[in-house]
Amino acid sequence: MNLQSAAWLVAVVTGVAGWIGGARSKFGAIGQRRRELRLRTWHGYIPRGMISSWYVALAEEPKTPTARVVLEVRQGAPDGKPDVSGAHALRQQIKADGIMARVPTPAEYEFLGDLEKKLGYGKDPEARVIH
């Protein structure tokens, strides 16, 4: 085998190995996305009554850009009275989940209801409730 043939063989083997590695990582990413979707259980397995929401207002306006947001939980409306028990419930939710999300829009809420009717709650053995 001459030097040119050996160089060509190394280039081919390197290219194939890179292609296989890229495909493997792409399939791994797809599998990871599917696992994340199952954990979120937004496929109709969140009973609509378990979606928590709180009316809040900014408690203080920062003078400089910051990652900190100070909220005041309100009763019944964004301009309602301060809600101590609602604030406690929000704190517990943040401690349990470590994440906040927006309330579903009316269309998303209706979609969840339709999925719940169509698929039923908890029929998927891999789905789990997130509180």
Backbone bond lengths (Angstrom), bond angles and torsions (degrees), N, CA, C in turn:
res aa  C-N    CA-C-N  psi(-1)  N-CA   C-N-CA  omega(-1)  CA-C   N-CA-C  phi
1 M - - - 1.441 - - 1.532 106.79 -
2 N 1.310 114.25 129.48 1.456 116.84 -179.76 1.523 111.01 -88.34
3 L 1.318 116.28 173.78 1.466 122.51 -174.61 1.525 111.90 -63.64
4 Q 1.324 117.60 -36.94 1.458 121.49 -178.90 1.539 110.23 -67.66
5 S 1.318 118.11 -41.88 1.465 122.01 178.93 1.529 110.48 -65.41
6 A 1.319 116.82 -40.13 1.462 120.72 179.95 1.529 110.25 -65.02
7 A 1.330 117.04 -41.92 1.464 121.02 179.11 1.525 110.24 -63.89
8 W 1.343 117.01 -40.05 1.458 121.19 178.93 1.534 110.32 -64.30
9 L 1.326 116.91 -43.52 1.465 121.62 179.57 1.532 111.17 -62.60
10 V 1.325 117.80 -42.19 1.460 121.61 178.22 1.529 109.88 -63.33
11 A 1.324 117.37 -41.75 1.464 121.11 179.51 1.525 110.82 -63.21
12 V 1.314 118.07 -42.39 1.463 122.20 -179.65 1.532 110.11 -65.51
13 V 1.333 116.54 -47.55 1.466 120.45 -179.21 1.533 110.32 -61.91
14 T 1.321 117.44 -42.27 1.462 121.55 178.76 1.523 110.92 -63.58
15 G 1.320 117.36 -42.83 1.463 121.61 179.22 1.517 112.16 -63.74
16 V 1.323 116.66 -44.65 1.465 120.87 179.52 1.531 110.18 -64.38
17 A 1.312 117.34 -42.77 1.468 120.98 179.38 1.532 110.33 -62.08
18 G 1.310 117.10 -41.32 1.465 120.77 178.23 1.513 111.71 -65.63
19 W 1.336 116.36 -40.57 1.455 120.20 179.18 1.525 110.85 -64.60
20 I 1.326 117.23 -43.19 1.463 121.45 179.46 1.532 109.81 -64.89
21 G 1.324 117.44 -43.31 1.459 120.64 178.95 1.518 111.74 -62.58
22 G 1.335 117.47 -40.24 1.468 121.12 178.08 1.515 111.79 -65.60
23 A 1.324 116.62 -41.23 1.466 120.57 178.38 1.520 110.60 -65.34
24 R 1.322 116.11 -41.09 1.463 120.15 179.84 1.530 110.46 -62.58
25 S 1.334 116.93 -42.96 1.462 118.83 -179.53 1.529 110.82 -68.70
26 K 1.348 117.58 -33.60 1.457 120.57 178.08 1.524 110.36 -66.00
27 F 1.337 116.89 -44.99 1.464 120.07 178.07 1.524 110.82 -66.12
28 G 1.323 117.16 -35.76 1.460 120.74 176.16 1.519 111.16 -62.05
29 A 1.345 116.20 -40.31 1.464 120.69 179.29 1.525 110.85 -66.33
30 I 1.337 116.90 -38.37 1.468 120.61 178.02 1.520 109.96 -63.86
31 G 1.327 116.79 -44.77 1.466 120.90 178.38 1.519 111.57 -62.46
32 Q 1.325 116.78 -40.53 1.458 121.18 178.50 1.525 110.36 -62.89
33 R 1.330 117.19 -42.53 1.471 120.84 179.14 1.527 110.26 -62.46
34 R 1.318 117.27 -41.64 1.470 120.05 178.44 1.527 111.16 -62.90
35 R 1.340 116.57 -41.83 1.469 119.65 178.53 1.534 110.55 -63.39
36 E 1.336 117.15 -40.76 1.458 120.59 179.01 1.526 111.21 -63.61
37 L 1.339 116.82 -41.11 1.457 120.05 178.39 1.523 111.12 -62.86
38 R 1.340 116.66 -40.50 1.464 120.06 178.15 1.520 110.72 -62.51
39 L 1.332 116.90 -39.50 1.458 119.80 -179.88 1.519 111.49 -67.00
40 R 1.320 116.68 -35.69 1.460 119.66 -179.55 1.521 111.41 -71.38
41 T 1.328 116.76 -27.67 1.464 124.68 179.61 1.525 113.49 54.15
42 W 1.311 117.41 37.10 1.466 120.35 176.00 1.523 110.93 -85.05
43 H 1.318 118.33 22.20 1.455 121.64 178.00 1.522 110.39 -98.73
44 G 1.304 118.18 35.48 1.439 121.86 175.68 1.513 114.23 93.36
45 Y 1.313 118.34 7.31 1.451 120.43 -177.21 1.517 112.83 -103.74
46 I 1.309 116.71 10.51 1.455 120.04 172.92 1.520 105.56 -98.36
47 P 1.327 117.29 111.35 1.461 116.61 175.96 1.521 108.32 -64.38
48 R 1.300 115.60 133.77 1.463 119.22 -173.42 1.518 112.39 -59.40
49 G 1.311 118.11 -26.26 1.449 120.88 178.91 1.518 113.16 -70.50
50 M 1.345 117.49 -13.30 1.463 120.78 -179.27 1.522 113.00 -95.03
51 I 1.327 117.55 3.16 1.460 120.16 178.16 1.524 107.06 -84.21
52 S 1.309 116.01 112.33 1.465 121.39 -177.93 1.519 110.18 -87.80
53 S 1.322 115.57 144.80 1.463 120.01 175.66 1.524 108.84 -146.38
54 W 1.317 115.03 151.46 1.457 122.32 179.66 1.516 108.15 -137.14
55 Y 1.323 115.93 139.64 1.466 119.61 169.65 1.515 106.60 -81.98
56 V 1.311 116.08 131.92 1.463 120.50 -178.72 1.523 110.25 -135.06
57 A 1.317 114.64 161.33 1.465 122.75 173.16 1.525 106.88 -138.18
58 L 1.316 116.76 152.56 1.457 119.78 175.77 1.520 108.71 -67.46
59 A 1.312 116.88 126.43 1.462 121.37 -179.75 1.520 111.21 -81.32
60 E 1.310 116.46 -29.73 1.468 120.01 176.91 1.522 109.20 -149.48
61 E 1.303 114.92 142.65 1.464 121.81 178.95 1.530 108.27 -95.87
62 P 1.324 118.47 122.40 1.465 119.07 -178.04 1.528 111.43 -69.68
63 K 1.318 115.17 146.12 1.469 120.40 178.17 1.525 111.04 -84.48
64 T 1.338 116.47 -24.61 1.462 122.24 177.33 1.527 108.26 -131.59
65 P 1.338 117.96 158.61 1.467 119.77 178.22 1.534 111.28 -58.23
66 T 1.322 115.73 134.82 1.454 121.04 -178.04 1.523 109.72 -150.17
67 A 1.327 117.37 158.60 1.464 121.83 176.82 1.519 111.37 -87.64
68 R 1.292 117.94 -2.24 1.463 123.38 -176.46 1.529 109.98 -94.59
69 V 1.346 116.15 131.84 1.458 122.21 176.73 1.522 107.36 -125.22
70 V 1.320 117.09 121.92 1.465 121.74 180.00 1.529 107.36 -104.44
71 L 1.341 115.29 120.19 1.457 121.31 -176.86 1.517 111.54 -112.82
72 E 1.321 115.35 154.35 1.458 121.68 170.31 1.523 106.41 -119.20
73 V 1.333 117.04 123.55 1.458 121.87 -179.88 1.525 108.02 -80.01
74 R 1.338 115.64 135.37 1.468 121.70 -174.91 1.532 110.81 -117.37
75 Q 1.322 116.17 153.89 1.465 122.67 178.44 1.520 110.64 -88.00
76 G 1.334 116.47 120.41 1.464 122.31 168.35 1.508 119.22 71.87
77 A 1.294 120.13 -17.84 1.463 122.28 -178.21 1.524 109.08 -166.16
78 P 1.330 117.27 159.20 1.465 119.32 179.40 1.526 113.65 -58.93
79 D 1.333 117.27 -25.53 1.465 120.09 179.32 1.532 111.74 -105.60
80 G 1.343 117.76 17.32 1.461 122.26 -179.82 1.522 112.38 -73.52
81 K 1.333 114.31 -179.46 1.466 120.60 179.40 1.529 109.66 -73.04
82 P 1.343 117.74 154.94 1.470 120.25 175.94 1.531 110.91 -57.10
83 D 1.334 116.31 141.77 1.466 122.56 -175.36 1.528 109.79 -120.53
84 V 1.325 117.18 98.23 1.467 122.69 -177.08 1.526 111.00 -65.04
85 S 1.333 117.67 -45.51 1.473 119.47 -178.47 1.521 111.14 -68.98
86 G 1.334 117.17 -35.14 1.465 120.46 175.97 1.526 111.10 -64.94
87 A 1.324 116.87 -38.55 1.469 121.08 177.60 1.522 110.37 -64.11
88 H 1.338 116.28 -40.38 1.467 119.87 177.58 1.535 110.19 -62.67
89 A 1.341 117.02 -44.26 1.468 121.09 179.61 1.533 110.66 -62.40
90 L 1.329 117.05 -40.63 1.468 120.64 178.50 1.532 110.70 -64.28
91 R 1.325 116.71 -43.20 1.475 120.36 177.45 1.525 110.66 -58.50
92 Q 1.336 116.78 -44.61 1.467 120.82 -179.37 1.530 110.73 -63.82
93 Q 1.327 116.19 -39.47 1.470 120.73 178.69 1.528 110.43 -63.61
94 I 1.319 117.00 -42.74 1.464 121.04 179.51 1.521 110.31 -66.05
95 K 1.330 117.87 -40.90 1.466 120.70 177.72 1.524 111.40 -63.54
96 A 1.325 116.83 -39.65 1.467 121.01 -177.51 1.521 112.13 -72.84
97 D 1.332 116.95 -44.24 1.464 120.68 -173.00 1.516 114.25 -100.68
98 G 1.324 117.39 -30.20 1.454 120.51 -177.14 1.521 112.90 69.36
99 I 1.324 116.75 19.77 1.461 119.84 -178.38 1.521 108.79 -151.31
100 M 1.311 115.64 148.92 1.463 121.26 173.28 1.516 107.03 -119.29
101 A 1.315 116.44 149.46 1.459 121.22 178.17 1.520 108.63 -139.38
102 R 1.292 115.85 160.28 1.460 119.14 177.72 1.527 109.13 -79.23
103 V 1.300 115.51 161.21 1.460 121.60 176.45 1.533 107.48 -73.26
104 P 1.331 118.05 142.12 1.473 118.91 177.66 1.527 111.33 -60.06
105 T 1.319 115.56 145.24 1.466 120.09 174.23 1.528 108.13 -67.09
106 P 1.326 118.59 165.30 1.469 119.02 177.54 1.537 112.65 -55.88
107 A 1.328 117.39 -38.24 1.468 120.25 178.99 1.531 111.31 -67.09
108 E 1.339 117.51 -41.08 1.468 120.89 178.06 1.527 110.64 -66.84
109 Y 1.320 116.63 -37.99 1.457 121.77 179.47 1.531 109.77 -64.43
110 E 1.337 115.42 -42.34 1.466 120.49 177.36 1.532 110.45 -64.75
111 F 1.328 116.35 -40.83 1.467 121.53 177.88 1.529 110.45 -59.75
112 L 1.333 117.23 -44.04 1.464 120.54 177.78 1.531 110.64 -61.67
113 G 1.314 116.10 -40.09 1.463 119.91 178.03 1.517 111.94 -63.61
114 D 1.346 116.20 -42.48 1.463 119.87 178.45 1.526 111.44 -64.10
115 L 1.339 116.35 -41.39 1.465 119.36 177.43 1.516 111.54 -63.99
116 E 1.320 115.49 -38.90 1.463 119.80 179.69 1.529 110.04 -63.01
117 K 1.344 116.64 -40.96 1.466 120.61 178.01 1.531 111.01 -67.39
118 K 1.336 115.58 -42.65 1.470 120.66 -175.74 1.531 111.66 -71.85
119 L 1.322 116.37 -47.96 1.463 120.63 -173.50 1.523 113.03 -97.59
120 G 1.302 116.47 -20.91 1.453 119.74 -176.23 1.510 110.62 78.49
121 Y 1.293 116.13 153.00 1.456 120.02 -179.29 1.512 109.98 -79.34
122 G 1.332 116.44 125.94 1.456 121.73 171.97 1.514 115.93 77.99
123 K 1.327 119.05 16.89 1.470 119.63 178.75 1.524 112.00 -74.88
124 D 1.338 116.71 -25.51 1.460 120.19 177.55 1.523 108.26 -80.25
125 P 1.354 118.67 117.19 1.460 120.09 -176.72 1.529 113.45 -64.93
126 E 1.335 117.63 -19.57 1.468 119.98 -179.27 1.519 112.43 -90.61
127 A 1.340 118.13 -9.67 1.454 120.79 -179.74 1.520 109.64 -78.84
128 R 1.328 115.19 149.06 1.458 119.48 176.10 1.507 109.09 -141.65
129 V 1.292 115.25 151.26 1.459 120.82 -178.39 1.507 109.97 -76.49
130 I 1.308 116.70 134.77 1.459 122.20 172.47 1.514 105.78 -108.08
131 H 1.310 117.17 125.03 1.468 120.03 -178.49 1.503 110.73 -90.92
